[in-house]
Amino acid sequence: MEQYIHQELEKEVKSISGSYTLVEEEHLIYRGRKVLYVVGFAMVDSSCCGVGGCRFINIPGYVVSWKREKDVSGLPVSEIEPITEEEEQKEIKKLLEFKYPHSQIHFYLTETDFKGHINDSVDL
C-alpha cells in the first residue's frame, strides 16, 4: 500500500519551461474496485525550443481507504494499492482512452510517483 497525497484542483503549478494544472479527480469502477485517477493539462510555453501541451491522466491505483488523514500541509491522504498487473493496466487504459481520447496515461508504480508530482506522465 502507498500513501497518496491529494493535490489541489485548478491550481496552476509553474516550472521553468511551463506549467500543469490538475482539473479532475475521479473514480472508475473496475472489477468491483474503485480506481483513482487524476486528469490534468500540461503546457510548455516558456522553453527555449518551442511550445506544446497535452492532457494527461495519472492513475495512483485502487482505493483502499479514502482521505482518512491529512498531511502536514493539510492536504488529504488516501491509502492506495498500485495497479501492477499489466493486463489490468491495459483494460483500465482502454476505458479511460474512450472517455479521454488522446491523453497520456501513467500508472503510479514507485514511491516517487506517490510524492504528488506529475513525474514522467507528461513527455514534453
N, C-alpha and C positions, 0 to 999 in steps of 0.2 A: 504494500500500500504506500501511496505517496500523499503528501500534503499539497493541495493546490490552493494558491492564494488568488482569490477572485480580484480582477482588476476593474477599475472604474470604466464604465462605458462612456462613449462620446468625449473622451479626454484625449486630446492630441499629444502624442509623445514625440518630441523632436530629437533628431540626431544631426550630425554634421552634414549629411547628404540629403536629408528629407525628414519624413515623419510617418507614423502609423496611428490609426485610431481603431479601437475596438468598438463595434457597433451593435453586436448581438451576443447574448449568452443564452444558449438554448439546450434543450434535452431532446434526444432522439431515442425512441424505444426500439431496442434491437434484441430479439430473442428474450423478451420479458425483462430486460435490464435497461436502466437509464444510462445513456451515453451523453456526457457533457461535451459540447463543442462551442467554440467561440469564433465569431466571424469578425473580420477586420479589413481595413483598407490600408495599403502602404503606398507612399508616394515618394519618389526620388525627384526632387525639384531644385536642389541646390548643390548638385555634384558637378565636378569639372568635366564630366564626359557624357552629359545628356540628361534627359528626363524620362520618367516612366512611372508606372504604377500597377497595382494588381489588387485583387480581392484574395484574401487567404482565410483558411479555416484551420484553427488549431483544435486538436482533439486530445484533451487530457486523458479521458478514459471513462470507465464505468464508475458511477457514483456509488460509494459505499456509505458515506454519511454527508449530509448536505449542510454546509455553513454552520457547523456545530461550535465553532470558536472564532476568535479574531486574532490577527497577528498584532505586532507591536504598533503598527500604523493604524489599526482599527479596521483593516480590510478582512472580510470573511474568509474563512479557511474551510475547505471540504476535504474529506478523505476520498481518494480516487485510486482505482485499480487500473494500471495501464493496460491497453489492449495490445498484447504481444503476438497473438496468433495471426499469421499472415492472411489466412482465409477470412477471418472476421474483419480484418482491416480492409480487404478488398470489397467485401459486401457493404460495409458501412460507407466506404468511399463512394461506391456506386449510388447509394441512397442520397448522399449529400451532393454528389455531382448532378443528380437530377434536379434537386431543389436550387442549387447554386452552381450553374454551369460556368466553366472556365475559371474555376478557383484553384489556387494552390492549396493542397491539403497536407497537413503534417500531424502525425500521431506522436504524442509525448511518450518517450520510452526511457529517457535517462533522467537522473536527478537534476541536471542542468535545465532540462525542458520545464521543470516544475518551479523554476525561480521567478516566473512572471514575465519572461521576455518572449518576444516573437521568435527568437532563435533563428534557425535556418528555414523557417517555413516560408520566408519571402526571399526569393532568389533574384535580386535586382542588381 
